[in-house]
């Protein structure tokens, strides 16, 4: 599969995550819900890595790469904690679009730190994402 297929699958699964997460945080602390979800992801991801034999590459990971993966894990954890708390407090149909404001942030950060191209067309698209997310609040 190509990257676009995986990206579309990610979007579908993320949509399901919002609904299942909203149902899952009912009646329990949002941090506990996040911890349960994280354990499931941990077991699932390692099962795939071991099944594919990819765990053997772990010894060759450069310290810089490991640092960035750890930092990415920390920001993912913070994002999940905030997301599940938001789902607990608000409607999924409003929380999810606000969460997707990460897209314009990714575009800005990739331009600033990775040197990716930011065209007028992509800036308009990012602006429309922001407007769309804000319209869901009304």
C-alpha positions in Angstrom: 0.0 0.0 0.0 1.1 3.6 -0.6 1.2 6.3 2.1 -2.2 7.7 1.1 -3.9 4.4 1.8 -2.3 4.3 5.2 -3.2 7.9 5.9 -6.9 7.2 5.0 -6.9 4.1 7.2 -5.5 6.3 10.0 -8.3 8.8 9.5 -11.0 6.1 9.6 -9.4 4.5 12.8 -9.0 7.9 14.4 -12.7 8.6 13.8 -13.6 5.3 15.4 -11.3 6.1 18.3 -13.3 9.2 19.1 -16.6 7.3 19.3 -15.1 4.3 21.2 -13.2 6.6 23.5 -16.3 8.6 24.3 -18.1 5.4 25.2 -15.0 4.1 27.1 -14.6 7.2 29.4 -18.1 7.0 30.7 -18.0 6.3 34.4 -14.2 6.0 34.9 -11.4 8.6 35.3 -10.1 9.8 31.9 -6.5 9.1 32.9 -7.4 5.5 33.7 -9.1 5.2 30.3 -5.9 6.6 28.7 -3.7 4.1 30.6 -5.9 1.1 29.6 -5.8 2.3 26.0 -2.0 2.7 26.2 -1.5 -0.8 27.5 -3.6 -2.2 24.6 -1.6 -0.2 22.1 1.7 -1.3 23.7 0.8 -5.0 23.5 -0.6 -4.7 20.0 2.4 -2.8 18.7 5.0 -5.1 20.2 3.1 -8.2 19.0 3.4 -6.9 15.4 7.1 -5.9 15.8 8.0 -9.3 17.2 5.9 -11.2 14.7 7.7 -9.4 11.8 11.1 -9.8 13.4 11.6 -6.0 13.6 12.7 -6.1 17.2 16.1 -7.2 16.1 16.8 -3.7 14.7 16.4 -2.2 18.2 20.1 -2.6 19.0 21.0 -0.5 16.0 18.9 2.6 16.9 21.0 5.7 17.2 20.7 7.7 20.4 19.4 10.8 18.5 16.7 8.7 16.9 15.8 7.2 20.3 15.6 10.7 21.8 13.2 11.9 19.2 11.1 8.8 19.6 11.0 9.2 23.4 10.0 12.9 23.0 7.3 11.9 20.4 6.0 9.3 23.0 5.8 12.0 25.7 3.9 14.4 23.4 1.6 11.5 22.3 0.9 10.7 25.9 0.1 14.3 26.8 -2.1 14.5 23.7 -4.0 11.3 24.7 -4.5 12.5 28.3 -5.9 15.8 27.1 -8.0 14.1 24.4 -9.7 11.6 26.7 -10.4 14.3 29.3 -11.9 16.5 26.6 -14.1 13.5 25.4 -15.2 13.0 29.0 -16.2 16.6 29.4 -17.6 17.4 25.9 -19.4 15.9 22.9 -17.2 13.8 20.6 -18.6 15.7 17.6 -17.0 18.8 18.9 -13.9 17.4 20.5 -12.7 15.5 17.5 -12.7 18.5 15.1 -10.7 20.6 17.6 -8.3 17.7 18.0 -7.8 17.7 14.3 -6.4 21.3 14.5 -3.2 19.3 14.9 -3.1 19.3 11.1 -2.4 23.0 10.7 0.0 22.8 13.6 1.9 19.9 11.8 2.0 22.0 8.6 3.4 25.0 10.4 5.9 22.9 12.4 7.0 20.9 9.4 7.7 24.2 7.6 9.6 25.7 10.5 11.7 22.7 11.6 11.8 20.3 8.6 12.0 22.8 5.8 8.9 21.4 4.1 7.3 23.6 1.4 4.4 25.8 2.5 2.5 27.0 -0.6 -0.4 29.5 -0.8 -2.7 26.6 -1.6 -1.6 24.6 1.5 -2.0 27.8 3.7 -5.5 28.3 2.4 -6.2 24.6 3.1 -4.9 25.0 6.7 -7.0 28.1 7.1 -10.1 26.3 6.0 -9.3 23.5 8.5 -9.2 26.1 11.2 -12.4 27.7 10.1 -14.1 24.3 9.8 -13.0 23.3 13.3 -14.2 26.6 14.7 -17.6 26.2 13.0 -18.2 23.0 14.8 -18.2 24.9 18.1 -21.3 26.9 17.3 
